[in-house]
Amino acid sequence: MMGGGNMQQLARQAQKLQQQMAKVQEELEQREYEASAGGGMVTVKVTGKKELVSLEIKPEAVDPDDVEMLQDMVMAAVNEALRTANDTMEREMGRLTGGLNMPGLF
């Protein structure tokens, strides 16, 4: 069995890790992630909180006869930005946890 001192030390380390993870998560949620589609015709920015904060559409991307293409470009850009945000958060949190899967943190 582990001694009481070891358990206290382990608990302190866990608490310190939890604080570090909360700080990193907060920083990552504030960060903006950008992606574009259609060769730069549509550019979006999202936050780590998965909120769309910017959407730019170049005028030449607007074709009244092909609204579907514009919709596809917007969806592609938004999904790529969200994927980038998610991948970055997972990678940064993984560095703190040493790759351990810790459900409920995001």
C-alpha positions as CSV (number, residue, x, y, z in Angstrom):
1,M,0.0,0.0,0.0
2,M,1.1,3.5,-0.6
3,G,1.8,5.7,2.3
4,G,-0.3,8.8,3.1
5,G,2.5,11.1,2.0
6,N,2.6,9.6,-1.4
7,M,-1.2,9.9,-1.8
8,Q,-1.0,13.6,-0.7
9,Q,1.7,14.2,-3.2
10,L,-0.2,12.5,-6.0
11,A,-3.3,14.5,-5.1
12,R,-1.3,17.8,-5.3
13,Q,0.1,16.8,-8.7
14,A,-3.4,15.9,-10.0
15,Q,-4.7,19.3,-8.8
16,K,-1.8,21.1,-10.4
17,L,-2.4,19.3,-13.7
18,Q,-6.1,20.1,-13.5
19,Q,-5.3,23.8,-13.0
20,Q,-2.8,23.8,-15.9
21,M,-5.4,22.0,-18.1
22,A,-8.1,24.6,-17.2
23,K,-5.7,27.4,-18.1
24,V,-4.7,25.9,-21.4
25,Q,-8.3,25.1,-22.3
26,E,-9.4,28.7,-21.6
27,E,-6.5,30.0,-23.7
28,L,-7.4,27.7,-26.6
29,E,-11.1,28.6,-26.4
30,Q,-10.1,32.3,-26.9
31,R,-7.9,31.5,-29.9
32,E,-9.3,32.0,-33.4
33,Y,-8.9,29.4,-36.1
34,E,-9.2,30.4,-39.8
35,A,-9.9,28.3,-42.9
36,S,-10.9,29.0,-46.4
37,A,-12.5,27.2,-49.3
38,G,-12.9,27.7,-53.1
39,G,-9.4,29.0,-53.5
40,G,-9.9,31.7,-50.9
41,M,-13.4,32.7,-52.1
42,V,-14.8,32.0,-48.7
43,T,-12.8,32.6,-45.5
44,V,-14.1,32.0,-41.9
45,K,-12.8,32.3,-38.4
46,V,-14.1,30.3,-35.4
47,T,-13.1,30.4,-31.8
48,G,-12.1,27.4,-29.7
49,K,-15.6,27.6,-28.3
50,K,-16.8,26.6,-31.7
51,E,-18.4,30.0,-32.4
52,L,-18.2,31.5,-35.9
53,V,-16.8,35.0,-35.5
54,S,-16.0,36.0,-39.1
55,L,-17.3,35.1,-42.5
56,E,-15.9,36.7,-45.7
57,I,-17.3,36.0,-49.1
58,K,-15.6,37.4,-52.2
59,P,-18.1,39.1,-54.6
60,E,-17.0,36.8,-57.5
61,A,-18.1,33.8,-55.4
62,V,-21.7,35.0,-55.6
63,D,-23.4,33.4,-58.6
64,P,-27.2,33.7,-58.4
65,D,-27.4,30.7,-60.8
66,D,-25.3,28.5,-58.5
67,V,-26.1,29.3,-54.9
68,E,-25.5,25.7,-54.0
69,M,-21.7,26.0,-54.8
70,L,-21.5,29.0,-52.4
71,Q,-23.3,27.1,-49.7
72,D,-20.9,24.2,-50.1
73,M,-17.9,26.5,-49.9
74,V,-19.2,28.1,-46.7
75,M,-19.9,24.7,-45.1
76,A,-16.4,23.4,-46.2
77,A,-14.6,26.4,-44.7
78,V,-16.6,26.4,-41.4
79,N,-16.1,22.6,-41.0
80,E,-12.3,22.9,-41.7
81,A,-11.9,25.7,-39.2
82,L,-13.9,23.7,-36.6
83,R,-11.8,20.7,-37.3
84,T,-8.6,22.7,-36.9
85,A,-9.8,24.2,-33.6
86,N,-10.7,20.7,-32.3
87,D,-7.5,19.1,-33.4
88,T,-5.4,21.9,-31.8
89,M,-7.3,21.5,-28.5
90,E,-6.9,17.8,-28.5
91,R,-3.2,18.0,-29.3
92,E,-2.5,20.7,-26.7
93,M,-4.4,18.9,-24.0
94,G,-2.7,15.6,-24.9
95,R,0.7,17.2,-24.3
96,L,-0.4,18.0,-20.7
97,T,-1.9,14.6,-20.0
98,G,0.9,12.6,-21.8
99,G,-1.7,11.3,-24.2
100,L,-4.0,9.9,-21.5
101,N,-7.6,9.9,-22.5
102,M,-9.4,12.0,-19.9
103,P,-13.1,12.2,-20.8
104,G,-15.2,15.1,-19.8
105,L,-12.5,17.7,-20.1
106,F,-13.7,19.3,-23.3
